[in-house]
Amino acid sequence: MELPNGKKIYFSSDNHLGAPNAESSITRERVFISWLNDIQKDVGQLFLLGDLFDFWFEYKTVVPKGFVRVLGKLAELSDQGVEIHFFVGNHDLWVLDYFEKELGFIVHKEPKEFNINGKKFFIGHGDGLGPKDLGFKRMKKVFTAPIFQWLYRWIHPDIGIKIGQYLSLKNKMISGDDDIVFLGEEKEWLVQYCHKKQAEEKRDFYVFGHRHLPLDIAITSEARYINLGDWITHFTYAEFDGTDLELKTWDS
C-alpha cells in the first residue's frame, strides 16, 4: 500500500456514541464530525478501530436509531474515494453487512497487518488480546456464536436494542476512571502482546484502541505501540504522514 503525495492516514477509536445518554452523545458526535471535516482535505485512508457506537446490533432490516450525522459524514468521505477500514470492537460485535453496503467500509473482524509505504503496521481493536482478559474472551465466544445471534435477533428491535444499551452501561463497558490509569508496561496486557508479536516477526507500529488511554510506548528500538485513547475524555487520534506515526489531540 502506497500513500499518495500530500495524503495522510488517520486512525481513530472508541467513540462509544449513544452513551451515556443521547444529549452528551450528540455533543461528542459533533466534535468528532468537526475532526472529520478538518482531515477531509488530506485524508487518504481512514482507520476506525472499533467501538464507534456503544451498542450496535443489526437485524435483517433494522439498525439502531440515530447517529445520522456521523454516518452521513463517513458516507460522504467514502463516496469521495476515501478508503475506510472499520475494525469491529467489543461494543459493535454484531456488525454484519450494513457498513459495507451502505457506507463502503472495509470491515475487519480480527487484527490485520498492513504494509504502508514500507512500514509494517499491526492493527486491531485490541479486545481479548494478550495473556489476560480471560472473562471477556469467554464472553466473546458466546456473543459471536451464530446460534446466540440468531436467538437474539428474534427479540423485537425495540426491546433487543434497549437491553443491549442497558447492559453496555450497566457493566461499565464504557471507559471509567479506573480504566484510564496507566498500569505500567509490565501490567499492560497489550504491551505484553506487542512484545510477543514482535518476537515472532518484526514490525514498525502496533496500533490499537479499546484501552481508552492514549499511549505511545517503545516495544523495541524499531517498533512502537500506539493506543489511540478515545473520543470521550481524551479526543485523541493518530496521523501517519508516510514516514512517521504521531499521536495527537483534537482541539475543536
N, C-alpha and C positions, 0 to 999 in steps of 0.2 A: 504494500500500500504506500503510495507516494502522495505527499501533501502538496497541492499546487502552490505556486508562489503567491504570497500575500494572504494565504488562508491559514487558519489555525484549527486545532481540535480542542473542544471543550468537554469537560467531564463534570457531571452533577449527580447528586444522590440525596435521597431521604428528605423529600418534601412533606410527606405524610398529609397530603391535602385531605380535608374532611375532619381533621382532628385539631384541637379537642372539641371545637364546635364550628358551625358554619360561618359565623362572623369573623373569628380570628383566622380561619382557613382562607376566606376570600381576601383578607388583608395580605396574607403571605403569598397567595396566588398572584396578586397584582405586583408584589415585589419581584417575584420570580419572572413574571412576564416582562417587567422593565429590564431585567437582565437579558432575557431572550431578545428583546428589541435592540439592546446595545450590541450584542455579539452578532447580530444578523449581518452586519457589514463585512465580517471576515470569517464567519464560521464555515469550515469545510465539512466537518463531521461533528456530530453531537452524540456523546455517550451519556445515557441516563442509566445510572447504576442501581435502579430499583427503589421501591417504596415511594414512588411518585404519589401514590394515594395511600391513606391509612388503611383502607379496606377496598378491595376490588374483587368482584365475582361476576363472571359473565354467564348469564343464562343464554339460551339459544337465540332469543330475540330481544333481550333486555340487558342493559348495562346500568351501573349506578348513576343516579341522578346527579347533575351538577358538573362542575369542572369544565364548563364550555369555554371559558376564557383560555385556559392553558391548552386544552385540546385543539381549539381553533388556531392558536398561535403555532403549535407544533405542526399542525396540518399545513399551515402556510409555509413554514420552513421546508417541510418535506416536499411540497409542491414546487418550491423554488429550486429543488435539486440537492438540498442538504441531506446527506445520509445520516439517519438517526438510528443508533443502536440502543435497544432497550434490554436491560438485564432484569429478569424477574427477581423481585425481592421477597422477603418473607411475609410482607403485607399484601403483595399483589401476586401471590402464588397461582391464583386462578385466572391468569391471563390466558385466553385462548387465541382467537384469530382476529379480534376486533381491531387491535392496534396495527396489525399487518394490513388488513383490508381497507380500513378507513383512513389510517394515518401514514401508511407506507413504512412503518417501522421494520427494522430487522430485529427480531425478538430472540434472545438467548436465555435458556433456562439453566445453563451451567456456566462456570467461568470459562473464558476463552483467551487464547493467545493471539496477538496481532503483531505483525512486523510493520512498523510505520517509519518511513524514512531511515531504515536501517536500525531502528531501535526496537528492541523486543519488549512488548507490553504483555502482562498477565492481568486480566481484568475480570471482575465479578462483583456481585453484590457484597459477598463476604459472610453471609449467614451459614452456619453449620460447618465452617472450615476450621482447621486447627485441632489440637488434641482434646479440647473440652467441648462445651455446648452440647453435651450428650442428650439432655432432655429435649432440646429443640430438634436434634437430628432424628429422634424417635417420632416426635410430633410431626415433622415434615413428611416422613414416610407415610403417616396416616393421611395427612391432608392432601398429599399429591396422589394418593391411591385412586384409580379410576372409579372404584365402587363407592368411595366416600363422596367424590364429586357428583356422581350420578344420583346418589341418595339426597344430597344437599340440594341439588337442582330441582327436586320435587317439592321443596318448600316454596311457597309463594314468594316472589321477589320482595314484596313489601315487608314480609316477616324475615326472610333469609338475610337480606341486606342489613336490616335493623339489628338482628342477632350478631352478625359479623362485626358491625361497627361497635356495638356494646362490648363484645368480648375483647376487641382490639384495645379499647381504652381501659377496660376493667383489669386486664393483665399487664397494663403499663408497657405495652409494646412500643408505644411512642416514647422518645427519649425523656428520661427524668434526670434529676440532679445526680443520682448515683451513677448514671450511665456516661456522664461527661467528665469523669475523673480519670486521668491517666494513671494506669496501674503499675507502670514500669515495664521496660521491654521484656523482662523475664516472665511477666504475668500476662502480657498482651498476647492472646492466642493467635491473632492474625499475624503478629510479628513472628511468632514461632512457626507458623505455617509458611511464611515467606522464606525463612531460613531453610526450612525443609525443601521447598520447591527450588530454591537457588542452588542447593547442594546437588539436586538432580539435574538441573540444566540452568545455565547462566542466562539471566535476563537483565534488562536495564531498569524496568519500572514494574511495580506491583501496585495496582490501583483498585481500591475497594471503597464501599460505603458501609452501611449497617452500624458502624460503631458510633456515629453521631459526634465524633470528636475529630477535628482537623489534626492530622498527624503527618509529619514528613520525617521518616526515620531511615537511616542508612542501614541496609542489610549487609552489604559489603562495600568495599571502596568503589565498586562499579554499579551497584544496584540500590534502589531506594523503594521504600514502601510509602505510598501516599494514601491516607484516608481522607475522604472528601468532606467529612463533617456533615452538616445538614443545612436545611433552609427553615429551621425552627428557631434556633438561638444563634447560630454562627453565620449563616448566609455565605457559605464558602463553596468554592469550586476550584477546578484545576484547568490550566491552559497549557497546551503544547504548541510551540511555535515551529516545530520541525526539528529542533535541536534539543531543547530542554523543556522539562515539565515543571510548572510553578503553581503552588497552591496560593489562591488569592481569596480576598473577602470582597463581596459586593456591597458597595455603599451607594444606595439609591438616593 
